[in-house]
Amino acid sequence: MYWILNGRSIGLSTRQNELIELSLTHKFAGFDIDINEFHSQATESGIEYAMRFISSAPVKLGAFELPVRWQGEVANYKIDLSNLDAVCQTAIAIGAKTCYSTVLPYSDQLPYHENFDLARERLAEIGSVLENHGIRLGINFLAASHHREGHGEPFITKAEELSTLVKTVGSSSIGLCLDTWNWYVGGGTLEQLKGIDVNNIVMVRIADVPADAELSKVTDKQRLVPRESSVVPVADIIKHLDEQGFSGAIVPFFHPSQFSSRNKDAVVRGIREAIDRLFGKGLVAEEAIEEQEPAEEEVVAAT
């Protein structure tokens, strides 16, 4: 397992060179990427130009968001699917082997069972393309009720429903993006996780909920930095994954409002210190960096 930095989740809009510096300084193995930026640069100026910052840095690229609108209109889906092969070629060239996508927690057009069948069919098609390139997709969901306010039929709002969808797709290229916050808010337990093969978990995101939170009303703004007294059993989840041989990325994924400053170095330093206190310093897998094969003002956590 290894720690990956996601700048957007902690309110940092940074350039590649800054993310590299922050990752190295604070002992993150690497960072999540914007594949559209890399692919655009590679298409216009060549892959070497797109890799000019990462090619010489000892960092591991994290995940990118799947650039396919698979839950929308069929025309948009077909366009994105036809472009996916080229994007995957860029991803593999730069060393990015995982991506993620989030299931919309509602449907304004289809009843649940029809939406489920559509999701299964499209994800299976996407999985076939990804498999050709050795890329894996982690599926996430949105458990908080505010995401589906003003919309129609609820869809995949529980941990068990997400597990069922991923299992039904039946693709070795598709697994879970295990978000501890959504998992807990969506009724998931550690015991349920113990029944899932770690090979079906593509990546992990961690966050805690407030001790006094009413889960039916909790919002993403309450994605907290885990502490020793965490409500979500984050430490136990990570311990279990470690014992089962999980070798993927773990991403601190909080809400930007949890930090009172925009000093980038201080924000990341605070995150690093918090996870070291909870998990210890030994969790950072330095070998994850070494094994990568290259292709050509102070912050205070809100309480």
Summary of the structure (lengths in Angstrom):
residues: 303
radius of gyration: 18.7
end to end distance: 28.4
largest distance: 51.9
contacts: 999
relative contact order: 0.16
helix: 46%
strand: 15%
